[in-house]
Amino acid sequence: MMLGDFSGGENFQGPGHGRVDGLCAAEAQLLWAIRRLALMRPIGAARCHAVHIALQQDFGDAGLGIEHLLRCWLVGLSRLATRRLAFGAPACPLLLPDEAALLRVLRAANHDDVARTALVALAGAPAAADLLPLFVAVRALIPMRLPQIRDCVRADRIRSKIR
């Protein structure tokens, strides 16, 4: 996984239409946490104190479980993906293609076939489908309904954390 060099000119079809401020609050917080955790080395082995505190504040006791599961996502994807996945810096206002794909998997987590297909496409490996229970678990811990693409609202409450 890497922080990608990204010009921002690409046209995305997905959550937020290429911008973080188009995501719902829960997705924006999860994306910020994923980006922060992707900076930690080795991947998944270390906790980021900022992520730990922010998720606990936003999601209560479930935030600790979400943090652990996000680290498991990153470890699993880093070992199974056939290419380097690109994640933006935590304050990046753009939603990168790999980030949008992860959010699509999360949104589809309760629709097994759709989520498996999206996860395998993201990682480029059939074994990545085995990571789906981690996505289902994160979705179950989020106390609010994750929206469909057309239902996204601005993440004003979280914007200060992601800038």
N, C-alpha and C positions, 0 to 999 in steps of 0.2 A: 504494500500500500504506500501511497505517496501523496504528498501535497503537490497537486498538479500545477503546471504552468498553464494558465487558461486565459484566453483573450476576451472571452465573454461574447463573442460574435455568433456563437452557435445558437441554433433555434431548438429549444427543448420542447418535447411533448410530454408533459408530466406534471407532477405536483408543483404548484407555485409558478409554473410557466417560466422557470429559469431564475427566479428570484426568491430569496429566503423570506422576504416580507410578504410573499403570497401564501405562505404556509400557515396552518392553524398553529395555535400556541404550543400544543403538545408536540407537534412535529418539529417546530422550530427549536424547542428545548432539546429534543432527542438528537436532532442534527448537530446542534452546538456541542452536545456531550460526545457524540461519535467523533466529531472533528478533534476535540480536545484529547480524547482517548487514543486516537490514531497517531498523535504526536508522541505518546509515551513509548519508550524503548526499554526492553523488548516489548513488542505488541502484547497486550493483555496481562503482562506480568506485574505491572505497577499500577497503583491507583493514582488518579489525579484528584487532589484534594478539592479543587474548585468544582469538579463534576460531582464528587461525592456530596458536597454541601448543597449545590444547586438542585440536584435531583431530589434530595431529601426535603428541601424546602418546598419544591413544587409538587412532589408526589407523595410526601409523607413517608411512612415506613416502607411503602412499596418502592420508593426511589432507590433504596439500597439494593433491592432485587433487580431493578431495572439496570442499575450501574453494572452489576455483575453479568447480567445477560448481554449487555452491550459489549463488554469486554470479550465475552465468549463469541459473539458475532464476529468481532474483529479477528480473533485468533483463528476461528474456523475459516473465515474467508481468506485470511492471509496464507493459510496452509493449502486451501483447495483451489483458489482462483488460478487460472492459467495465464493471467496477465496481472500487471500491477493496477490496482484500483486507485482512482484519483479522488482525494478528499480536499476540500478547500481549507483555508485557514479558518479558525473559529469565528473570526469577525467578517469573513468574506460575504458580501451581500448576494453573490451569485450561487445558484443551485447547480452543482456540476452533474453531468449525466449519471455517474455511478451513484451519487447521493440520491438523485431522483429515482433511480432503479431500486435502491434499498427502501426508500419510502413507499414505492409501489408494492414491494413484497410485503412490507408491514401492513399496508392497507388491505391487501388481499389475503392476509394470513389465515383468515377463517374460511377461505375458499381454496381448498387444498390443491386442486389441479392448476389453478391460475398462479398461485403463489409458487408452487414447485417449478413451473415453467419459467417464471420470471427470475427465480433464484438461480436456476441452472444457466439461464442466458447471461445473467450478470457475472457469474463465476466462470462460465465456460467449461464446467465440469459436472457430469451427472451426480457425482457424490455430494455436491453442494445441497442437493435436495434434503439431505440428512440434517441440515441446519434449520429446517423449517420449524421444528418445535421450539427453538429459541425465539423465533419471531412471534409465534403464537403466544408464548409466555409473556413477552414484553407487551404485546397488545392486551392481554388479559390484565396486566398490572396497571395499565393506564386507566385512570378512573373516568375519563370522558370518552365519548365515541369519537374515533378518528373519522374525519369527514371524507366524503368522496371528493374528487378533484373539483367539482363545481361548487362544493360547499365550503371551501377554505375561506377563512377570514384572516385579517391581519393579526399579527402576533405582538400587539402593542405592549402587553405586560412583560414580554420576554425580550423585547428588542434591545434593551440596555445591556443584556448579558451577551448578545451575539454581535455586538458592535465593538 
